[in-house]
């Protein structure tokens, strides 16, 4: 059998000296050569199985009724092949090989192969699979599909058929051409059944360095064709695919080597997908991003904050007694001297009346003793009068304090006494808490991880709940040196003093604050916390 293997062997000095005419001649001989299949045996087997022969015999074609069981395709193929067919097949293989060589990689070469073979041989589908270093075949291209889902049933069947051809180390087809060649074709058979086609065939792409020496060549890839039995088992198509597989092996092998590994393929794919103008734009964009990341930018620390009064005053019970009535509620704005509550005065009046009666009795006793000349008794009466005067003064003071008044202008923070009316209170018990609103203190909870970047005098931007559209600014008055736990977080409290002339802010009001620290590169502002966490994970 004449082959074209010598024309595509490894890059030896003798092979490089072959002229184009010699290569074309070898291709013509390969196309003219007969496939190593016995269609007569196939016809006998199919008749025995009750099937119709897929390919008519040459003698049936000419109307001869006498057929020899031992006659093969050799004489019929030699009589049927015309010089024009040989030239057309040779030109098609050379053109296909040239386009594959010019393609930009293994994937592009696979698309060229499957589309050209489907168009030239009138097949339903052609698939191309390449053997990876792991030993398994990977589907590269399928005719009619620009992209395909590798988890689909069809793709998995094509993978299985390609791996089956590699495992068998021979070409295969279903239905088989030879009765003795039916073994290990389970994947081929399932592909035919599931795809609803009449036949399928696989052609191995083998190493070109071993083809001409008759050695067991390693399989590089597999061509899978499906379609009607007439097209798949056509002797001309079989000769064409067998020769094309041998010729394309060397070109595809060089293409795969030039393409390199996964990283190199990815970079090559990226370069091809990006135009020169796009590369320029991407380069300029990358330079802009790097310049932006290197630009100094103030470091902004996000925190939570709460409004607190600058000072607080407490109104307490001046003595033991009962609360008669409460005049204000928490949240009310009060002024200095404004009554807040009144205490029950009945007990004080009763005590005053009793003490005044005792004083009059003591004065009468003193006067009587002086009249009788009893100096000792008169002195005791005088001392009793002084004691009663002191008690009266105390009771009169208590009577003047029965009305509790606001000590300063401010807002009542606590002290709802509605439910405590007529309830007893003790001396010193806090009844009201009042704070002025003209000047407030904002406590900013700075995260402990950013404490070292916070300094006294730093600018702060404040937004409070209910007034998010109003931005207020201030400066840090001081940072407390001791950390605190607030909202389950370790924080350092920084204080900001704000003027509140319209009393728009109230103590206890919460909001958010942004502390503007010193400038750092933008990249540091964005990624220094992540870098700190990574350093914490490192063992050194």
Secondary structure per residue as TSV (DSSP state, phi and psi in degrees):
chain	resnum	aa	ss	phi	psi
A	1	X	-	360.0	130.1
A	2	X	-	-81.7	137.7
A	3	X	-	-128.9	175.2
A	4	X	S	-114.5	17.3
A	5	X	G	-66.1	-37.1
A	6	X	G	-64.9	-24.8
A	7	X	G	-76.1	-14.5
A	8	X	G	-127.7	27.6
A	9	X	S	-70.7	-178.2
A	10	X	S	-61.4	165.9
A	11	X	S	-74.3	67.2
A	12	X	-	-87.3	159.7
A	13	X	H	-60.5	-36.1
A	14	X	H	-69.4	-39.5
A	15	X	H	-68.5	-31.1
A	16	X	H	-69.4	-18.5
A	17	X	T	-90.1	-3.3
A	18	X	-	-64.2	135.1
A	19	X	-	-84.7	166.1
A	20	X	H	-63.7	-33.6
A	21	X	H	-65.4	-39.7
A	22	X	H	-65.2	-42.0
A	23	X	H	-64.7	-44.0
A	24	X	H	-60.6	-40.8
A	25	X	H	-63.8	-41.2
A	26	X	H	-65.6	-38.3
A	27	X	H	-62.3	-40.4
A	28	X	H	-63.6	-41.2
A	29	X	H	-64.5	-39.1
A	30	X	H	-67.0	-39.5
A	31	X	H	-68.1	-35.6
A	32	X	H	-76.0	-23.6
A	33	X	S	-67.1	154.1
A	34	X	-	-87.9	148.9
A	35	X	-	-74.6	150.2
A	36	X	S	-82.1	62.5
A	37	X	-	-135.2	147.5
A	38	X	-	-107.7	95.0
A	39	X	H	-68.4	-25.5
A	40	X	H	-66.3	-43.6
A	41	X	H	-63.3	-38.2
A	42	X	H	-61.8	-41.8
A	43	X	H	-63.3	-40.9
A	44	X	H	-63.9	-43.3
A	45	X	H	-63.8	-41.2
A	46	X	H	-67.9	-35.6
A	47	X	H	-65.8	-37.4
A	48	X	H	-66.2	-29.9
A	49	X	T	-91.2	-2.4
A	50	X	T	83.6	19.9
A	51	X	-	-103.7	161.8
A	52	X	-	-91.4	132.4
A	53	X	-	-58.7	138.4
A	54	X	S	-76.6	-33.7
A	55	X	S	-120.9	122.8
A	56	X	-	-70.4	146.1
A	57	X	-	-76.7	157.2
A	58	X	H	-65.0	-37.9
A	59	X	H	-71.7	-30.5
A	60	X	H	-68.1	-31.8
A	61	X	H	-65.4	-34.0
A	62	X	T	-95.1	5.4
A	63	X	T	83.5	14.6
A	64	X	-	-81.5	134.2
A	65	X	-	-93.2	-10.2
A	66	X	-	-100.3	123.7
A	67	X	-	-133.8	136.9
A	68	X	-	-95.2	131.1
A	69	X	T	-62.8	-22.9
A	70	X	T	-93.8	1.3
A	71	X	-	-78.4	135.8
A	72	X	-	-110.2	-171.0
A	73	X	H	-75.6	-8.5
A	74	X	H	-59.0	-52.6
A	75	X	H	-71.0	-39.6
A	76	X	H	-67.0	-43.1
A	77	X	H	-65.4	-41.1
A	78	X	H	-63.5	-34.4
A	79	X	H	-77.7	-29.2
A	80	X	H	-85.1	-32.7
A	81	X	-	-72.5	125.9
A	82	X	-	-104.0	155.2
A	83	X	H	-56.9	-36.0
A	84	X	H	-65.5	-37.6
A	85	X	H	-64.5	-40.6
A	86	X	H	-62.0	-45.7
A	87	X	H	-63.6	-41.2
A	88	X	H	-66.0	-43.1
A	89	X	H	-65.2	-41.2
A	90	X	H	-63.1	-43.8
A	91	X	H	-63.9	-39.4
A	92	X	H	-64.6	-41.7
A	93	X	H	-67.1	-43.4
A	94	X	H	-62.2	-43.0
A	95	X	H	-64.8	-41.3
A	96	X	H	-62.9	-44.6
A	97	X	H	-62.9	-37.4
A	98	X	H	-67.4	-42.1
A	99	X	H	-66.7	-36.9
A	100	X	H	-64.1	-41.6
A	101	X	H	-64.3	-31.2
A	102	X	H	-86.5	-9.4
A	103	X	S	-68.0	158.2
A	104	X	S	-92.7	42.5
A	105	X	S	134.7	174.7
A	106	X	H	-66.9	-38.6
A	107	X	H	-66.9	-44.2
A	108	X	H	-64.8	-38.9
A	109	X	H	-63.0	-41.0
A	110	X	H	-62.2	-41.2
A	111	X	H	-63.9	-39.2
A	112	X	H	-62.4	-44.1
A	113	X	H	-63.4	-51.4
A	114	X	H	-67.1	-39.6
A	115	X	H	-69.9	-39.9
A	116	X	H	-69.2	-39.2
A	117	X	H	-67.7	-40.7
A	118	X	H	-61.6	-40.9
A	119	X	H	-71.1	-38.9
A	120	X	H	-78.8	-39.2
A	121	X	H	-100.2	-0.6
A	122	X	T	59.1	47.2
A	123	X	-	-98.0	162.7
A	124	X	S	-74.8	-45.2
A	125	X	E	-153.3	142.0
A	126	X	E	-129.7	133.6
A	127	X	E	-125.5	147.5
A	128	X	E	-125.3	125.1
A	129	X	E	-122.7	143.1
A	130	X	E	-120.3	141.7
A	131	X	E	-85.9	122.3
A	132	X	-	-83.8	167.4
A	133	X	T	-57.3	-22.6
A	134	X	T	-72.5	-14.8
A	135	X	S	104.1	-19.9
A	136	X	-	-89.5	152.3
A	137	X	E	-86.3	141.5
A	138	X	E	-118.6	128.6
A	139	X	E	-69.6	124.8
A	140	X	E	-98.9	-47.0
A	141	X	E	-147.8	147.2
A	142	X	E	-132.4	132.0
A	143	X	T	-62.1	139.1
A	144	X	T	81.5	-5.5
A	145	X	B	-123.8	116.3
A	146	X	S	-73.4	-40.3
A	147	X	S	-133.8	150.6
A	148	X	-	-145.3	151.0
A	149	X	-	-83.9	116.6
A	150	X	T	-69.1	-11.5
A	151	X	T	-96.2	-0.7
A	152	X	S	-71.7	159.1
A	153	X	H	-65.0	-41.2
A	154	X	H	-62.8	-44.6
A	155	X	H	-65.0	-39.7
A	156	X	H	-65.3	-37.4
A	157	X	H	-66.9	-40.0
A	158	X	H	-64.6	-39.5
A	159	X	H	-60.5	-45.8
A	160	X	H	-63.4	-42.2
A	161	X	H	-64.7	-40.3
A	162	X	H	-65.2	-44.3
A	163	X	H	-65.8	-31.4
A	164	X	H	-66.9	-40.4
A	165	X	H	-64.4	-37.6
A	166	X	H	-66.2	-42.3
A	167	X	H	-66.5	-36.3
A	168	X	H	-76.3	-20.4
A	169	X	T	59.1	34.2
A	170	X	S	-161.5	159.5
A	171	X	-	-69.0	154.2
A	172	X	E	-145.0	161.7
A	173	X	E	-153.1	155.7
A	174	X	E	-140.3	125.0
A	175	X	S	-61.7	146.3
A	176	X	-	-69.8	149.1
A	177	X	S	-78.3	-29.5
A	178	X	S	-121.1	140.7
A	179	X	G	-64.2	-31.2
A	180	X	G	-79.9	-3.9
A	181	X	G	-112.8	35.1
A	182	X	-	-94.7	-7.6
A	183	X	T	-77.0	153.2
A	184	X	T	54.6	41.7
A	185	X	-	-121.3	33.9
A	186	X	H	-66.4	-44.3
A	187	X	H	-66.0	-38.5
A	188	X	H	-62.4	-43.1
A	189	X	H	-65.9	-41.9
A	190	X	H	-66.2	-35.9
A	191	X	H	-61.5	-40.5
A	192	X	H	-65.9	-42.3
A	193	X	H	-70.0	-43.8
A	194	X	H	-74.6	-37.5
A	195	X	H	-79.5	-9.6
A	196	X	T	59.7	45.1
A	197	X	-	-115.6	168.3
A	198	X	S	-84.6	-33.6
A	199	X	E	-155.5	159.5
A	200	X	E	-145.2	155.5
A	201	X	E	-148.2	150.1
A	202	X	E	-123.4	140.5
A	203	X	E	-129.5	123.1
A	204	X	E	-80.8	144.5
A	205	X	E	-104.7	115.2
A	206	X	E	-113.3	166.4
A	207	X	-	-60.6	131.8
A	208	X	H	-72.6	-24.1
A	209	X	H	-71.0	-17.2
A	210	X	H	-113.6	-3.6
A	211	X	H	-66.3	-43.1
A	212	X	T	-80.0	-12.0
A	213	X	T	-100.1	-2.1
A	214	X	T	74.9	15.1
A	215	X	-	-83.6	167.5
A	216	X	-	-72.9	102.3
A	217	X	-	-82.6	147.2
A	218	X	-	-81.1	137.5
A	219	X	E	-76.6	127.3
A	220	X	E	-94.7	-37.7
A	221	X	E	-162.9	-178.4
A	222	X	E	-141.2	137.3
A	223	X	E	-103.4	127.5
A	224	X	E	-116.2	128.0
A	225	X	E	-123.5	142.9
A	226	X	E	-135.6	151.6
A	227	X	E	163.7	-156.2
A	228	X	-	-73.2	157.1
A	229	X	H	-64.4	-34.0
A	230	X	H	-63.2	-37.8
A	231	X	H	-80.3	-41.7
A	232	X	H	-71.2	-38.3
A	233	X	S	-97.9	8.1
A	234	X	-	-62.2	125.4
A	235	X	H	-55.9	-37.4
A	236	X	H	-64.9	-42.6
A	237	X	H	-66.6	-38.2
A	238	X	H	-63.1	-46.5
A	239	X	H	-61.0	-43.1
A	240	X	H	-62.7	-47.6
A	241	X	H	-68.1	-37.4
A	242	X	H	-64.0	-45.4
A	243	X	H	-67.8	-43.2
A	244	X	H	-62.7	-38.0
A	245	X	H	-62.7	-40.7
A	246	X	H	-69.1	-37.5
A	247	X	H	-74.4	-36.7
A	248	X	H	-77.3	-17.3
A	249	X	H	-58.6	-48.2
A	250	X	H	-64.4	-42.6
A	251	X	H	-65.5	-43.7
A	252	X	H	-67.6	-34.5
A	253	X	H	-63.8	-44.7
A	254	X	H	-65.7	-38.1
A	255	X	H	-63.4	-42.8
A	256	X	H	-64.7	-40.1
A	257	X	H	-65.4	-41.3
A	258	X	H	-67.9	-30.4
A	259	X	H	-71.0	-31.0
A	260	X	-	77.7	-160.5
A	261	X	S	-81.1	-167.1
A	262	X	H	-64.0	-43.7
A	263	X	H	-64.8	-44.7
A	264	X	H	-66.2	-38.4
A	265	X	H	-64.5	-39.8
A	266	X	H	-65.0	-41.8
A	267	X	H	-66.4	-40.1
A	268	X	H	-64.5	-41.9
A	269	X	H	-63.3	-37.8
A	270	X	H	-67.6	-42.9
A	271	X	H	-62.4	-38.1
A	272	X	H	-73.2	-31.4
A	273	X	H	-79.0	-16.3
A	274	X	S	-108.1	127.2
A	275	X	-	-78.4	171.0
A	276	X	H	-64.4	-39.3
A	277	X	H	-64.5	-40.0
A	278	X	H	-64.9	-38.6
A	279	X	H	-60.8	-42.2
A	280	X	H	-63.1	-44.4
A	281	X	H	-64.8	-40.9
A	282	X	H	-66.1	-38.1
A	283	X	H	-63.9	-45.4
A	284	X	H	-63.4	-39.4
A	285	X	H	-63.8	-42.8
A	286	X	H	-63.1	-41.4
A	287	X	H	-63.3	-40.7
A	288	X	H	-63.4	-40.4
A	289	X	H	-64.9	-42.7
A	290	X	H	-63.4	-43.0
A	291	X	H	-63.5	-39.8
A	292	X	H	-65.1	-41.5
A	293	X	H	-65.8	-26.5
A	294	X	H	-88.5	-5.6
A	295	X	S	-73.6	131.0
A	296	X	E	-63.6	137.5
A	297	X	E	-144.4	134.9
A	298	X	E	-59.3	137.1
A	299	X	E	-82.9	122.2
A	300	X	E	-106.8	124.7
A	301	X	E	-108.3	118.5
A	302	X	E	-85.8	132.4
A	303	X	E	-141.9	167.7
A	304	X	E	-102.0	151.4
A	305	X	E	-142.5	163.6
A	306	X	E	-146.0	144.2
A	307	X	E	-88.3	132.6
A	308	X	E	-131.9	150.4
A	309	X	E	-73.0	153.6
A	310	X	S	-69.7	-37.7
A	311	X	-	-143.9	158.6
A	312	X	-	-133.0	143.2
A	313	X	E	-122.6	141.4
A	314	X	E	-114.2	133.6
A	315	X	E	-101.4	119.4
A	316	X	E	-115.8	165.7
A	317	X	-	-71.5	123.3
A	318	X	S	-71.2	-22.7
A	319	X	S	-160.8	171.4
A	320	X	S	-69.0	138.0
A	321	X	E	175.5	-162.6
A	322	X	E	-117.1	143.7
A	323	X	E	-83.5	121.4
A	324	X	E	-82.1	-47.9
A	325	X	E	-159.8	153.7
A	326	X	E	-113.2	137.1
A	327	X	-	-107.3	-11.6
A	328	X	-	-133.6	164.2
A	329	X	-	-123.6	158.3
A	330	X	T	-58.4	135.4
A	331	X	T	99.2	-14.0
A	332	X	-	-73.0	139.6
A	333	X	E	-87.1	127.0
A	334	X	E	-123.9	162.5
A	335	X	-	-117.6	162.0
A	336	X	T	-60.6	133.2
A	337	X	T	86.1	-4.2
A	338	X	-	-73.9	133.1
A	339	X	E	-64.9	138.4
A	340	X	E	-109.1	-39.6
A	341	X	E	-162.0	164.1
A	342	X	E	-126.8	142.7
A	343	X	E	-99.8	156.8
A	344	X	-	-67.8	125.7
A	345	X	-	-98.8	-0.2
A	346	X	H	-65.0	-44.3
A	347	X	H	-63.8	-37.6
A	348	X	H	-67.5	-42.5
A	349	X	H	-64.0	-38.7
A	350	X	H	-64.2	-42.7
A	351	X	H	-66.7	-39.4
A	352	X	H	-62.6	-44.0
A	353	X	H	-62.6	-41.1
A	354	X	H	-66.4	-40.7
A	355	X	H	-69.2	-37.8
A	356	X	H	-65.5	-37.3
A	357	X	H	-66.5	-41.7
A	358	X	H	-63.7	-36.3
A	359	X	H	-67.4	-42.6
A	360	X	H	-62.4	-38.7
A	361	X	H	-65.9	-40.4
A	362	X	H	-66.2	-39.1
A	363	X	H	-64.3	-40.8
A	364	X	H	-64.3	-39.8
A	365	X	H	-64.5	-38.7
A	366	X	H	-65.8	-44.6
A	367	X	H	-63.5	-40.5
A	368	X	H	-64.0	-40.9
A	369	X	H	-66.7	-38.8
A	370	X	H	-65.6	-37.8
A	371	X	H	-65.1	-40.1
A	372	X	H	-81.6	-10.0
A	373	X	T	82.6	16.5
A	374	X	-	-88.1	88.4
A	375	X	H	-67.4	-37.5
A	376	X	H	-64.5	-44.1
A	377	X	H	-68.2	-37.7
A	378	X	H	-64.8	-35.9
A	379	X	H	-67.2	-39.6
A	380	X	H	-64.4	-38.3
A	381	X	H	-66.1	-40.0
A	382	X	H	-61.6	-44.7
A	383	X	H	-62.9	-36.3
A	384	X	H	-65.2	-38.8
A	385	X	H	-62.6	-42.9
A	386	X	H	-61.6	-41.0
A	387	X	H	-63.0	-42.7
A	388	X	H	-66.9	-34.0
A	389	X	H	-63.4	-40.2
A	390	X	H	-64.4	-41.1
A	391	X	H	-66.1	-38.2
A	392	X	H	-64.6	-40.8
A	393	X	H	-61.4	-41.1
A	394	X	H	-64.8	-42.3
A	395	X	H	-67.8	-38.3
A	396	X	H	-63.5	-36.4
A	397	X	H	-66.9	-42.6
A	398	X	H	-60.9	-37.6
A	399	X	H	-66.5	-33.6
A	400	X	H	-73.8	-19.9
A	401	X	T	-99.0	11.4
A	402	X	S	-67.9	-23.3
A	403	X	E	-100.7	114.9
A	404	X	E	-84.3	127.8
A	405	X	E	-119.4	155.5
A	406	X	-	-71.9	131.4
A	407	X	S	-77.2	-21.0
A	408	X	S	-157.8	172.2
A	409	X	S	-73.9	138.9
A	410	X	E	171.0	-160.0
A	411	X	E	-121.6	143.7
A	412	X	E	-77.1	114.7
A	413	X	E	-84.2	-37.7
A	414	X	E	-153.7	158.8
A	415	X	-	128.2	47.7
A	416	X	-	-81.5	111.6
A	417	X	-	-108.0	13.9
A	418	X	G	-59.7	-40.6
A	419	X	G	-81.5	-5.4
A	420	X	G	-107.9	14.2
A	421	X	T	-60.5	134.3
A	422	X	T	65.0	17.1
A	423	X	-	-93.3	145.1
A	424	X	E	-73.9	144.8
A	425	X	E	-128.2	157.1
A	426	X	-	-104.5	159.1
A	427	X	T	-62.9	128.1
A	428	X	T	89.8	-3.6
A	429	X	-	-68.7	130.8
A	430	X	E	-72.8	124.7
A	431	X	E	-106.3	-38.2
A	432	X	E	-138.9	149.2
A	433	X	E	-123.1	123.6
A	434	X	E	-126.0	137.8
A	435	X	E	-135.8	141.3
A	436	X	-	-73.7	152.5
A	437	X	-	-113.1	-2.5
A	438	X	S	-70.2	-23.5
A	439	X	E	-145.6	126.7
A	440	X	E	-123.4	161.3
A	441	X	E	-113.7	129.2
A	442	X	E	-103.2	122.7
A	443	X	E	-96.7	115.3
A	444	X	E	-101.1	120.6
A	445	X	E	-86.3	100.2
A	446	X	E	-86.7	127.6
A	447	X	E	-57.3	143.3
A	448	X	G	-61.6	-30.8
A	449	X	G	-70.1	-19.5
A	450	X	G	-107.8	10.6
A	451	X	G	-61.7	-37.7
A	452	X	G	-68.8	-14.5
A	453	X	G	-97.0	1.8
A	454	X	-	-104.5	126.0
A	455	X	-	-126.7	155.7
A	456	X	T	-62.8	138.7
A	457	X	T	91.2	-0.8
A	458	X	-	-70.3	147.7
A	459	X	E	-75.1	146.2
A	460	X	E	-134.7	135.2
A	461	X	E	-106.2	128.7
A	462	X	E	-122.4	136.5
A	463	X	E	-134.2	132.0
A	464	X	E	-112.8	148.6
A	465	X	T	-61.3	135.6
A	466	X	T	89.2	-14.6
A	467	X	E	-141.0	47.1
A	468	X	E	-67.7	-23.8
A	469	X	E	-78.8	-10.4
A	470	X	E	-102.8	113.1
A	471	X	E	-92.2	126.3
A	472	X	E	-117.1	143.1
A	473	X	E	-118.7	154.9
A	474	X	E	-163.9	-174.8
A	475	X	E	-128.8	151.1
A	476	X	E	-72.3	120.1
A	477	X	E	-76.0	-43.0
A	478	X	E	-165.0	161.2
A	479	X	E	-118.8	123.7
A	480	X	E	-66.2	136.7
A	481	X	E	-76.1	-12.5
A	482	X	E	-109.8	135.8
A	483	X	E	-77.5	157.2
A	484	X	E	-134.9	161.3
A	485	X	E	-103.2	115.1
A	486	X	E	-132.0	127.5
A	487	X	T	53.5	43.2
A	488	X	T	62.3	25.9
A	489	X	E	-130.4	145.3
A	490	X	E	-84.6	117.3
A	491	X	E	-135.4	159.9
A	492	X	E	-111.8	128.4
A	493	X	E	-88.3	124.5
A	494	X	E	-110.0	143.7
A	495	X	E	-110.2	137.7
A	496	X	E	-127.8	129.7
A	497	X	E	-98.3	130.6
A	498	X	E	-125.9	140.9
A	499	X	E	-80.2	140.4
A	500	X	-	-135.0	66.0
A	501	X	T	-67.1	-32.3
A	502	X	T	-92.4	2.5
A	503	X	-	57.4	35.7
A	504	X	-	-77.0	-24.5
A	505	X	-	-101.1	145.4
A	506	X	-	-124.6	148.3
A	507	X	T	-58.8	140.5
A	508	X	T	91.2	-9.7
A	509	X	-	-70.8	135.2
A	510	X	E	-107.2	163.7
A	511	X	E	-172.2	-165.1
A	512	X	E	-121.3	150.5
A	513	X	E	-134.9	148.0
A	514	X	E	-125.4	115.6
A	515	X	E	-89.6	124.9
A	516	X	E	-94.7	109.0
A	517	X	E	-95.7	-167.5
A	518	X	E	-67.6	162.4
A	519	X	E	-81.1	142.1
A	520	X	E	-140.3	163.2
A	521	X	E	-57.0	145.2
A	522	X	H	-58.3	-37.0
A	523	X	H	-60.9	-39.2
A	524	X	H	-65.4	-41.8
A	525	X	H	-59.9	-36.5
A	526	X	H	-83.8	-34.2
A	527	X	H	-121.1	2.6
A	528	X	H	-70.4	-30.7
A	529	X	H	-67.7	-41.6
A	530	X	H	-63.1	-39.0
A	531	X	H	-65.0	-37.4
A	532	X	H	-64.2	-39.6
A	533	X	H	-66.3	-39.1
A	534	X	H	-63.7	-41.3
A	535	X	H	-63.5	-32.0
A	536	X	H	-67.2	-31.5
A	537	X	H	-76.9	-26.0
A	538	X	S	-69.7	144.9
A	539	X	-	-79.2	-1.6
A	540	X	-	-133.0	360.0
